[in-house]
Every structure is written in C-alpha cells, then in structure tokens.
Amino acid sequence: MRIAIITESFPPDVNGVAHSVLRCAEQLVSRGHHPLVIAPDPARSVPRPDLALPYPVLRVPSVPVPGYRAFRIGLPGARLRDALTRHGTELVHLASPFVLGGTGGAAARQLQLPVIAVYQTDMPGYAREYGTGPAGQAAAWRRLRRIHNAADRTLAPSTCAAADLHAHGIERVWLWGRGVDTNRFDPARRSARIRAELAPGGELLAGYVGRLAPEKRVELLAGVAALAGVRLVIVGSGPAEAAARRALPGALFLGQRQGDALASIYASLDVFVHSGPHETFGQTLQEAAASGLPVVAPAAGGPLDLVDDGRTGFLVEPGSPGALAGAVARLAADPALRAAQGLAGRQRVLGRSWPALCDELIGHYQAVLAAGRLRPAEVAR
C-alpha cells in the first residue's frame, strides 16, 4: 500500500505523536509498504533525521507556538494535495490532526481517498489548562468533530479517550493503542554506575519522564520530592522547566535523554511516577513498565488502561500531591511489593510490541480500503 501519514509532529520533535509516527512508518517499510510522511518544518537550527530514513519526508512551512517555540505548527497549503497525487497515495493516515491534519483531510476528500484519523492529543484539555475557558474548549471540540467525522475511521488510544470522543459527537471510533520497544526498555539495563551517580546516599529513585509543559502538572510531585530517603529524578525539557525547578528544588533534573541512554535511566529507577491528568494514552508509562518499574499515575485518561491498580502500580486521585507521595512512600517501604509490581508490569506489556500494534493498524487500513470498494448498502450492513 501507498500510505501518506500527515502528522502535526515528527522528529526532531520529542513527544508521543512524533515517536509513534516514526515507529509506524518504520514498521510499514519493513512490510514492503510505501509511506510518505508530511510534517511541519523544524527550526532551521535543529538537525532533522529525514535523509537517514528509508522513506520520503515532505516538510511544510511552519511557525512556532507562542510560549513554546520548540513546538511548531505546520501551515496549510496547496503542496499537500500535489504531494498525495505524486506519491500515488491510496490511503491517508492523519496523526493527531488539528491544523495541518485538518488540511490534509480536506485534500484527501478532494482526491476521494480513504482517511484514518488517529486521536492522540487532548486539545480541549490543553485549552482548559492554558486558560482559554469554556469557549476555547468548545472551539477545540468543534474542530475535532469536523476533522474526525469526515474520516472513515477514528482510532482512539484508550477506552477513556474513546468514551470522551463518543460523548462529544465523534463517530466511527475504534480502539488502537501504542507499541513499546521491549528490547530497548528492559530491566537488564539497570546500571549500578547510574544509580550511584543519581543516589549516592542509597536513596530510592522515583522518576518522571516526559515533556515539561504546564499540562503535565510536574509541580504535583513536590510531595514525592520531600519524602525522606527518596530522590526524585526528572527527565525531559520544555517551556515549564523553570517553573518545575522552582517547585521541586530538591529534584535532580537530567534534561532530555533518548535511545539507550534513556532506557538505562528507566531501568535504574525504582519507581516511575506520572502527574499529568490529560494523557490520552501515556507512552512513558508503558516504557517504565517494560523497564520493570511499578507505575504511580493519576486515575484519569490513558493510565486507566495501562496501570492495573495494586498489581502493576497504583492509580491515585488526579491533582493530589499527597496521593502521589503516599503511593510512592508505600512502595519505598516495601521492596517485595516493588519487585512484584515491576515484574507484573513487564509481563503485561510484552505483547504490545510495535510489530504487533502495526499489524492492528494495517488491519484498520485494510478494513477502510475494503469498505470503499463496497456499495453503500453493504457498508451499512
């Protein structure tokens, strides 16, 4: 198949959307398919991986988001339709569509191409977090409805996200999760050297990995940072880093890490803790579980599907610093419980490899393509 993936974000960006598109395109190529990725142009000073990838990447002009200049928005233009035609696209995959994806969906309709839209970013939640009020949230839902209801099928990453989409009038929603590299994220990467550097006093290491942005609510980890005998480690960067450093003066900030270096940090932690209540999925939770860590996260959104409360970690009251600290304290006091939950979490994600998830994705592609060849009455049946 010739598939065009139109994405709001792609490496060198570091986030869940960029990572999942990279993995999906990689898996499609390995199966003999022909993906084209269409993505916003990064800042000129940032190196891009495009030439090293085994598939074409078309960059469109972009502008930085005010207050978060590292993230850029792709600008709509006529190049999208021309690119789809030149590529011989048979199906369009919209990755977390909102701006560029909305234009891509319109171009696909003009060319009468089937469209799958992958919901991944809680834009209404972000609108609420960034203070736009009910009007901003309503506007975000209106745009999402317009984009997703024009698609042949919407793929939601979690049951909570699917229910939210249904509740706001989005039709034809199916579940499709995300894969995790269980070879890279492995307890065997635990490093005595890293542990000695991060916890020279033998402290228990509790870690957060992710973007440092207002919606991630990293300041809620203040109670964890204050626990006796616990060292809080923060991995990531973003526009809220300065605020996070002020809120968590006792935490150790490592900056952004990737690849094997990140995997070794994960495996060298004792507990993974997540604070944000707006996760549609929560890829870092899967990476932590694959690394053999118990996971503490809010009982909201994607974590509800990813954490088996009491068995692979703990789900706690969203927005409560005390609840996060209490769960970490319980794990800090019980090494046997940590080991049992870490083992159970690892076992739970072993079947969620990217090849397995890409098989599911191709099944969705095939279903949409097949429906396009049926008469309307057959589609209804």
C-alpha positions in Angstrom: 0.0 0.0 0.0 1.0 3.6 -0.6 0.1 5.5 2.7 0.5 9.2 3.4 1.0 10.0 7.1 0.2 13.6 7.7 1.4 14.5 11.2 1.3 17.5 13.4 4.7 16.5 14.9 7.7 14.5 13.8 11.4 14.1 14.9 13.4 16.1 15.8 10.4 16.8 18.0 10.3 14.6 21.1 6.7 13.7 22.0 4.3 10.8 21.8 2.9 11.8 18.3 6.3 12.1 16.7 7.5 8.9 18.2 4.5 6.8 17.2 4.6 8.1 13.6 8.3 7.3 13.4 7.7 3.7 14.6 4.6 3.2 12.3 6.5 4.4 9.2 9.4 2.1 10.1 7.1 -0.9 10.5 5.3 -0.2 7.3 8.6 -0.1 5.3 9.7 -3.4 6.9 6.5 -5.0 5.5 7.0 -3.7 2.0 4.6 -0.7 2.1 5.4 2.8 0.9 4.8 5.5 3.4 5.2 9.2 2.8 5.4 11.4 5.9 4.2 15.0 5.7 5.2 17.1 8.7 6.0 20.6 9.8 9.4 22.0 9.1 11.5 22.2 12.3 13.5 25.3 13.2 16.5 25.9 10.9 19.0 25.4 13.7 17.7 21.9 14.6 19.1 18.9 12.8 16.5 16.6 11.2 16.7 12.9 10.6 14.9 13.0 7.2 17.8 11.9 4.9 18.6 8.9 7.0 15.1 7.5 6.9 14.1 4.8 4.4 11.0 6.7 3.2 10.4 10.2 1.9 9.5 13.1 4.3 7.9 16.2 3.0 8.3 19.3 5.2 5.8 22.1 5.1 6.4 25.7 6.3 5.7 26.1 10.0 5.5 28.7 12.7 6.5 28.4 16.4 3.8 28.2 19.1 3.9 31.3 21.3 5.3 30.5 24.6 6.6 27.1 23.4 8.9 27.9 20.5 10.3 24.4 20.3 7.0 23.2 19.0 5.9 24.3 15.6 2.6 24.3 13.7 2.6 23.2 10.1 0.9 25.8 7.8 -1.7 24.6 5.3 -1.0 24.9 1.6 -1.6 23.5 -1.9 1.5 21.4 -1.6 -0.4 18.7 0.4 -2.7 17.7 -2.5 0.1 17.8 -5.0 2.2 15.6 -2.7 -0.6 13.0 -2.4 -1.0 12.9 -6.1 2.7 12.5 -6.9 3.1 9.8 -4.2 0.1 7.8 -5.7 -1.4 7.7 -2.2 -4.1 5.0 -1.7 -4.9 5.9 2.0 -4.3 8.9 4.2 -3.4 8.5 7.9 -3.9 11.7 9.9 -1.7 11.6 13.1 -3.3 13.7 15.9 -4.9 16.0 13.3 -5.7 19.6 14.3 -4.1 22.2 12.0 -2.0 20.5 9.3 -4.1 17.3 9.6 -7.3 19.2 9.1 -5.9 20.5 5.7 -4.7 17.0 4.9 -8.1 15.5 5.5 -9.7 18.1 3.1 -7.1 17.3 0.4 -7.8 13.6 0.8 -11.6 14.2 0.4 -10.9 16.2 -2.8 -9.0 13.3 -4.2 -11.6 10.8 -2.9 -9.0 8.9 -0.7 -10.0 7.0 2.4 -8.8 8.5 5.6 -8.0 7.2 9.1 -7.6 9.8 11.8 -5.6 8.9 14.9 -6.7 10.8 18.0 -3.7 11.3 20.3 -3.7 14.8 21.8 -6.3 16.1 24.3 -6.6 19.6 22.7 -9.7 20.5 24.7 -7.9 19.6 27.9 -4.9 21.7 26.9 -7.3 24.6 26.1 -8.6 24.3 29.6 -5.1 24.0 31.1 -3.9 27.1 29.2 -6.8 29.2 30.4 -8.9 29.7 27.3 -12.0 28.8 29.3 -15.2 27.0 28.1 -15.2 28.9 24.8 -11.7 27.6 24.0 -12.7 24.0 24.9 -15.9 24.2 22.8 -14.0 25.5 19.8 -11.4 22.7 20.1 -14.2 20.1 20.2 -15.9 21.7 17.2 -12.7 21.4 15.1 -12.1 17.9 16.3 -15.6 16.8 15.3 -15.2 18.4 11.9 -11.9 16.6 11.2 -12.7 13.2 12.7 -16.3 12.9 11.4 -15.0 13.5 7.9 -12.7 10.5 8.3 -13.7 6.9 7.5 -12.5 5.7 10.9 -11.0 7.3 14.1 -8.6 5.4 16.2 -8.6 6.2 19.9 -5.6 5.2 22.1 -7.6 4.2 25.3 -11.1 3.4 26.4 -11.3 6.7 28.3 -10.4 8.7 25.1 -12.9 6.7 23.1 -15.7 7.4 25.6 -14.7 11.1 25.5 -14.9 11.2 21.7 -18.3 9.5 21.7 -19.6 11.9 24.3 -18.7 14.8 22.1 -20.3 13.6 19.0 -17.4 11.9 17.2 -18.5 8.8 15.2 -16.9 5.6 14.0 -14.4 5.3 16.8 -12.2 2.2 17.2 -9.5 1.4 19.8 -5.9 1.3 18.8 -3.1 1.6 21.4 0.6 2.2 21.1 3.6 -0.2 20.9 6.6 -0.3 23.1 10.1 -1.5 22.4 10.5 -4.2 25.0 14.0 -5.0 23.7 15.3 -1.5 24.4 13.3 -0.9 27.6 14.4 -3.8 29.6 15.2 -4.4 33.4 18.5 -5.8 32.2 19.8 -2.3 31.5 19.8 -1.4 35.2 23.1 0.2 36.0 25.0 0.3 39.3 27.0 3.3 38.0 23.9 5.3 37.1 22.4 4.5 40.5 25.5 5.6 42.3 25.5 8.9 40.4 21.8 9.6 41.0 21.6 8.4 44.5 25.0 8.5 46.2 23.3 8.1 49.6 21.5 4.9 48.5 18.1 6.7 48.2 15.2 5.2 46.5 14.9 6.6 43.0 11.5 7.8 41.8 11.5 9.2 38.3 9.3 11.2 35.9 10.0 11.1 32.1 8.2 13.5 29.8 7.8 17.0 28.5 8.0 19.8 31.0 4.8 21.7 30.0 2.0 23.2 32.1 -0.5 20.4 31.3 2.0 17.8 32.7 1.5 19.3 36.2 5.0 18.2 37.3 4.7 20.5 40.4 2.4 17.9 41.9 5.5 15.8 42.5 6.6 18.2 45.3 5.3 15.7 48.0 7.4 12.9 46.4 10.5 15.1 46.3 10.0 15.8 50.1 9.9 12.1 51.1 12.7 11.0 53.4 15.1 8.6 51.6 13.6 9.3 48.2 15.4 11.1 45.3 13.1 12.5 42.6 14.6 12.4 39.1 13.1 14.4 36.3 14.0 13.5 32.7 12.8 15.9 30.0 12.6 19.5 28.9 10.0 22.1 27.8 8.6 25.5 28.4 7.7 24.8 32.1 11.1 23.7 33.1 12.0 26.8 35.0 8.7 26.6 36.9 9.3 23.0 37.7 12.7 23.7 39.1 11.3 26.3 41.4 8.5 23.9 42.5 10.9 21.0 43.0 14.2 22.4 44.4 15.2 19.0 45.8 14.7 17.1 42.5 17.5 16.1 40.1 16.9 17.4 36.6 18.7 15.4 33.9 17.4 17.2 30.8 16.2 15.4 27.7 17.5 11.9 27.1 16.8 9.4 24.2 17.6 5.9 23.0 19.7 3.6 25.0 20.7 6.3 27.5 17.1 6.9 28.3 16.4 3.1 28.6 19.3 2.7 31.1 17.9 5.6 33.2 14.5 4.0 33.3 15.8 0.6 34.3 18.0 2.2 37.1 15.0 3.8 38.8 12.9 2.1 41.5 9.5 3.7 40.9 8.0 5.6 38.0 5.6 8.4 38.8 3.4 10.4 36.5 1.5 13.6 37.4 -0.4 14.8 34.3 -4.2 14.2 34.2 -4.6 14.9 30.4 -2.9 11.8 28.9 -4.9 10.2 26.1 -2.5 7.3 26.4 0.8 7.6 28.3 3.7 6.1 26.3 6.2 6.8 29.1 4.1 4.6 31.4 4.5 1.7 29.0 8.2 2.3 28.7 8.5 2.3 32.5 6.5 -0.9 32.8 8.7 -2.6 30.2 11.7 -1.5 32.2 10.4 -3.4 35.2 9.1 -0.5 37.3 5.9 -0.1 39.3 4.0 2.9 38.0 2.1 5.5 40.0 -0.2 7.7 37.9 -3.5 9.7 38.1 -6.7 7.6 37.8 -7.6 9.6 34.6 -7.3 9.1 30.9 -4.9 6.6 29.4 -3.3 5.4 32.7 -6.7 3.8 33.5 -5.9 1.2 30.7 -2.2 1.0 31.4 -1.9 0.6 35.2 -3.6 -2.4 36.9 -4.2 -0.7 40.3 -2.5 -2.7 43.1 -0.9 -5.2 40.7 1.4 -3.2 38.3 1.4 0.1 40.3 -1.1 2.4 41.8 -3.8 4.7 40.4 -4.3 7.8 42.6 -6.6 10.8 42.8 -5.8 13.2 40.0 -4.4 16.5 41.0 -3.4 15.3 44.5 0.2 15.8 45.6 -0.5 13.8 48.8 -1.9 10.8 46.9 1.1 10.6 44.6 3.5 10.9 47.6 1.5 8.3 49.6 1.7 5.7 46.8 5.5 6.3 46.3 6.0 6.1 50.1 4.2 2.8 50.2 6.4 1.3 47.5 9.5 2.8 49.1 8.7 0.9 52.3 8.1 -2.5 50.6 10.9 -3.8 48.3 8.9 -7.1 47.7 5.9 -5.1 46.5 8.0 -3.1 44.2 9.6 -6.2 42.7 6.2 -8.0 42.3 4.6 -5.0 40.6 7.6 -4.3 38.4 7.5 -8.0 37.2 3.8 -7.9 36.6 4.1 -4.7 34.6 6.8 -6.1 32.4 4.8 -9.2 31.7 1.7 -7.1 30.8 3.4 -5.1 28.1 5.4 -7.9 26.4 2.7 -8.4 23.8 2.5 -4.8 22.9 5.4 -4.6 20.6 5.4 -2.2 17.7 5.2 -5.0 15.1 2.1 -6.3 16.9 0.5 -2.8 17.0 1.4 -2.2 13.4 -0.4 -5.4 12.4 -3.5 -4.0 14.1 -3.1 -0.7 12.3 -2.8 -2.4 8.9 -6.0 -4.2 9.7 -7.7 -0.9 10.1 -6.2 0.3 6.8 -7.5 -2.8 5.1 -11.0 -2.5 6.6 -11.3 1.1 5.4 -10.0 0.2 1.9 -12.3 -2.7 1.6 -15.3 -0.6 2.7 -14.5 1.8 0.0 -15.0 -0.9 -2.6 -18.5 -1.9 -1.3 -21.8 -0.5 -2.3 -23.5 1.8 0.3 -25.9 -0.9 1.4 -23.1 -3.3 2.0 -21.2 -0.7 4.1 -24.3 -0.2 6.2 -24.5 -4.0 6.9 
